[in-house]
Structures are given as structure tokens and as C-alpha cells.
Amino acid sequence: MKNFFSKIGNFFKNIGSIISGIFKKIPTPKFIIKIKESEKLKKFTAFLNKYSFIMHIPLSLAMCFVIEWMARHSFVKTCVFVGEHTGAFLYNSFLIFVLYSLCYLFKRQTFCRMIVSAVIVMLGITNGIILLNRVTPFGFTDLNLITDLLTMQGTGYFTAGQAAIAIVAILIYILLMIKLFRKGKKVTYKTPFWARLIIVALCFVSIPLVTKFLQNKQVLTAYFGNLQQGYYDYGFLYGFGTSVFDRGMSKPLVYNEENVLALVDETSEESTIKEDERPNIVVVLLESFYDVSQIDFIETSEDPLPYSHSLEKEFSTGQLTVPVVGAGTCNTEFEVLTSMSCQFLGPGEYPQKTVLKDVDRCESVASALKSLGYSSHVVHNNGGNFYSRRNAFTLMGFDSFQSKEMLDITEYTPMGSWPTDDILIGASQDAMDSTPGPDVLYTITVGTHGDYPKVPYPNDQAIKVKCNGKSEELTNQWTYYINRAHEMDTFMKNYCESLASRDEKTIVIFFGDHLPTMGLTEDEISTHDLYKTKYYIWNNFGMSKEDMELTSYQLVPRFLDRLGIHEGTVINYNECRTGDGVPVSSDEYKDGLRLLQYDLLYGERYAYKGQDMYPASNLIMGVKDVVVERMYRFDNEVHIYGQNFTKWSKVYVNGKKVATGYKSGQCLTIDEDAVKNGDTIVVNQLGSSDTVFRTSNEMIVNLPKTEVLQAQ
């Protein structure tokens, strides 16, 4: 055993030697060299190293207090957390203490301690900044959204300036660490390495034991029904840790083929709707859309949502319980489209970035209704790869997806951050025209998306807003938001009128995906629930008004049930349980839904009885061909004319992308030196990371100086 630990010790020594060699080769900038350690700091460092085991206790408590302070943005609230949730505070401090035990594996103990401290502080800062922009705290699956975040520059969530500051700060810290590594004193241990390694290992082994003990004592909880509240009550590190290790679904104790099939048989029903009565099913996600009349401190010069309120009077409506607050649109989207629940997944998990990366299909309203002759489409004025939507919609069985890359977007909100939503009306018509028969259409808006400016926009105040007892900056933010919501309300009216003009039976299900990100609290809204938005129904075939509070995974099944459409395993389950009046909070409802969801996403798919049901689709990006028709040379540029170009159209010459200028939906330009006669050109619609979404016809270049070349 001693030899085993000695080998591990030699491994760490070799790693240390490699790192030391690398750091010694890196030149330290002069301004870093000039930074000198004071004698007091040297004495304190020596004292800390000598009595580190004891000193790590107050250091861990202090570090925990600091990161909780960052999360709450208030010293007083942090003190309240320590007083009211002392056990949770001490547990989070214990986690930090265990991390500091890693210092005993290295002779450069101060260097290691600084690295551990830096990681903890960086996590705390990240969480604090995220909570300034949204209500949902920082979780591990947010790391899966880094590539998505990079596509959001200029939206207020991520700017070039913020990136520059972060990079500079990290570089300075790295340089300081290099100096500390090269100049810092090594600690001489009396205890052999193998013994220290055992102590550190025991510290880490104790974490799950202590966690389970505190969960049994109800000092901690194993499940966050409310992610924000969970982090708030039990601490950031515990919350973040659960998002790292508690992902996906655990296998239900009752999971077996017999129980799954029994549940399917119990909740299955045949569709009764006649073929000539099948309406278009249109589902519209209203980004951050909220009825501000439910907020007690807001007064407006006029009703900003007249059409929404008219829908409430004439058609079915109700409060909608969604899984996220302030952000996490894709989780509400997942629940609405699949009728599955995110409550069974890990805290803060984004299924489209996790489990849907590992399966070959995901049953949804799109795939379930194919058996009734429905075609299915998605229309969205944001990136096709954002939230990995292209992959997710393929698995869900959608036939086409018109993302922003396929739309000729020219109009933006006053801040210039997001496209206006009017373009979705024509795009929806195009999608429905592209296939015969009834359609399932999913439309995603962005016009009310944050961030919201703290300064006024003088020419953008059709609706005057007063926020009683709030700051001027917050009033400016609400003014901007409410005027965007007013535009969304107008969009809803125009959207329904457009669908009415088709003279086809249609039902539209509008829903808000989450509250806007402006720090609302439960005592400021009439529902006293931050996880409730509203849904609104429109139809043109006389469906009676029946108001009901629903969860987002019950929303689509509720109205399919009223239409006599009973397709899909999970849709049928939710229809049956909701129709029977079983409370969604009951164990009976949850246990059945959990069993089916595990079977379809993680299990053997017993529910399908060996059949190849609800397969993924060959998703097509866009519904219109990108066409190159002609080109000519003018003013040192080659002008390429055609149809259905967008700002995301890029010219490829002989298979290589060249710099492309966008003039209009019919004209692109490239430098005349980029091509020569005999070259082959195509126009590709590109998503993020240069993903090719759609390709035009090919054209062979044959450019006389004065003649126009016609496409073959």
C-alpha cells in the first residue's frame, strides 16, 4: 500500500516538474516583476502555511461569505442567510475547506491555495454577474451555452468590452501566479506524501457522506423545486455542485416493462377527430412576455396589452407554470413541445444541451401528429444553432426550420439588439404553404428579449410608465420593456389576422416562456409566484372558452384533448391525467410522468412495444430555395443577383468562403479579385461556426466586362 501511494507521489512530482519547467520558460513582464511582497505579507503567508489546517477554517468561512455576498448583492441579506441557514452556510464552507486540502499535495502551498481561491472567486463572480441579468443562478450546464453566448454579442448579455475586461483580468492573474510559482517558497513537510494523500482523499470521500447526512436531517434538500430559491436557501456552492453531479434522471424503482406498458394502456386513447376537421395547430412562444397589470408598482398611461386582454375575454386563458425564471427559454420550450417535465432532470439542466445530445429521437407534438397527416415547421428570428435547436428539432420530428439565417431581416428593436417579430408573420405563411394538409407550426419570438436599457429612449415611449417607489434606472428599463410588450401585443393581433385570412381551421396557443429579467419578487406580483406566466388561445372555429391553470407540459395536451386528438405517449398521459382532474402536484401524476419520461429518454422504450415510433426527421433549413440567377462586374466588385439572400448568405468560390457583402435579399457582392472565369460559385446560408444550412444552385463564372451572365 505504501509503495502504491509512493508511485502516486512520484506521478504528482513529475507533473509538478513539467509545470515548473513551463512556468520558468515564460518571461515575466517588468510591471509584474516590480510588484513586491511586503514583509507583513510574507510573515502572514509563512504563518498561514505553518498552521494551515487551522487557518483554513476561518479562510473557508470568509470565502463562503464573500461568494454568497456576490450572489445576493447585499451584505445584510448575506448576514440573514448565515443566521437563518447556518447549517447550509457551514456546509458550503466545509466544501471550500475540502478544496483547500489539495494544498497538502504540493510543496508550493501558497500557490495552490491561490489557485483554489481564484477558482472559487471566479465562480462567485460569474454567478453574481449572471444574477444581475437574470433570476436563474449559474449552473454547470451554463458552460454548455458558452458557444451560444458568443453569438449574442451586442445583446446586453455579452459585449466585446466585457470580454476584453475579463481576458485582461485573467491574464494579469496568470502572470501574478507565474511570479508566485517562480519566487514563492516551498513548504517542507514532516508527514510523508502518502499520508497526506490519504488525508486529502478522506476529506473528499467525506463530502457525499456529510451531504447525505444533512439531507436526511433536512438541513439540505436533494431536489430544488425552485432553482433560484434552492441556491438562495442552501448556498451557491451546494447549488452549483448539484448541477455538476445531479444531472439527467435516476432510474425509478418501479421501472420495468410490465409497469410501463400498464401505464401506457391505462392512459392511451384513440383520436376521434375527423380528417376534414383537423385544424392547424400553431404554438407561439412569446419571449419574456408578462402581463404587467399583475405587477403592483407599475402604472401605465394606457393598457399596453389590449389585444391580449381581449383574447382573455373571448377565448380560453389561464396562468401557466413554467420551469424557469428570467432565462432558460429552451426549458419551457422543451416542456411545451414534448409534454415532459424538467423537474425530473438535474437542477438548472438544459435538456437540449444534455440528454438530447445522446438520444436518436425525442417524442414531441410534431412527431406525434404525423400519423394524422400533419406537417410540422418552426419559425424563429434568431440563430438556428442557438440552444442546439437544429439538433433538437430534428430529434423532435419537425420537417422544416426557418431560423434567422433563412430570413431577410432588416428591422430591429430600438436598441438594435434583436430583430422585430413582424417578419415571422410572412415566414409562418411560407412554412404553411410549403406542405399540403394541416400543419403544426411552432413560432418563437424575440422582440421582448432582454437586456433592457437603464437610460431612456426619448422617441420610444408610446406607453408612459411610472414605477412607484423604484429608481429612475429601473423605471427606464420597465418603460422600454413595456413598449416592446406593446409591440408584441400588436404582433399577436396581426399574426392572428394573417392566419384568419387563410380560411383554414386554426388554433393558436400563445404562451410566455418566463418573466422578464428585472428582479421582480413574489410580493410584487398578484400571483405571488415568479414561475407563472399566462397563455392565450385564439381559434376561428368556435372552440368554447374554458379557463384553467396549467403547467407548460400540460398546455398542448389540454387543447389537443379538447380537439379529440389523442396521439403520442406522453401527450396521451397528460391528457388523461388532466382530464381526470388528478392534481399535477400529486405523487400519482408525478410518478407516472417520471416513469414514461425515463423510459423514452433514458430507458428501453418499452412504451413503444418494439415499434419504430416517432423517429427523428430529415429537418430542412428554410422552405424557399436560395437561387443564383446572374452576376456582373461593377466598380471593382462582382454583383451576384438572385433570390432569398439574407445577411447570413456567404459566397463560396470553388468550395472556399470569400468575403461577402449583403446589399439586399436579391443582391450580394464579392471583390472582383476573388473570382476568375471558370470558377464555380454557390451561395450558402451559414449558421454559427460556419454551419451550412442551405445551398444554392451552382454557377460557372464567365464574366465579360460589360455583359451580364445568365444562370444556367
Secondary structure, 3 states (H helix, E strand, C coil): CHHHHHHHHHHHHHHHHHHHHHHHHCCCCHHHHCCCCCHHHHHHHHHHHHCHHHHHHHHHHHHHHHHHHHHHCCHHHHHHHHHHCHHHHHHHHHHHHHHHHHHHHCCCHHHHHHHHHHHHHHHHHHHHHHHHHCCCCCCHHHHHHHHHHHCCECCCCECHHHHHHHHHHHHHHHHHHHHHHHHCCCCCCCCCHHHHHHHHHHHHHHHHHHHHHHHHCCCCCCCCCCHHHHHHHHCHHHHHHHHHHCCCCCCCCCCCHHHHHHHHHHHCCCCCCCHHHCCEEEEEEECCCCCHHHECCEEECCCCCHHHHHHHHHCCEEEEECCCCCCCHHHHHHHHHHCCCHHHCCCCCCHHHCHHHCCCCCCCHHHHHHHHCCEEEEEECCCCCHHHHHHHHHHCCCCEEECHHHCCCCCECCCCCCECCCHHHHHHHHHHHCCCCCEEEEEECCCCCCCCCCCCCCCCCCCCEEECCCCHHHHHHHHHHHHHHHHHHHHHHHHHHHHHCCCCCEEEEEEECCCCCCCCCHHHECCCCCCEEEEEEEECCCCCCCCCCEEHHHHHHHHHHHHCCCCCHHHHHHHHHHHCCCCCCCHHHHHHHHHHHHHHHCCCCHHHCCCCCCCCCCCEECCCCCEEEEEEEECCEEEEEEECCCCCEEEEECCEECCCEEEECCEEEEEHHHCCCCCEEEEEEECHHHCEEEECCCEECCCCCCCCEECC
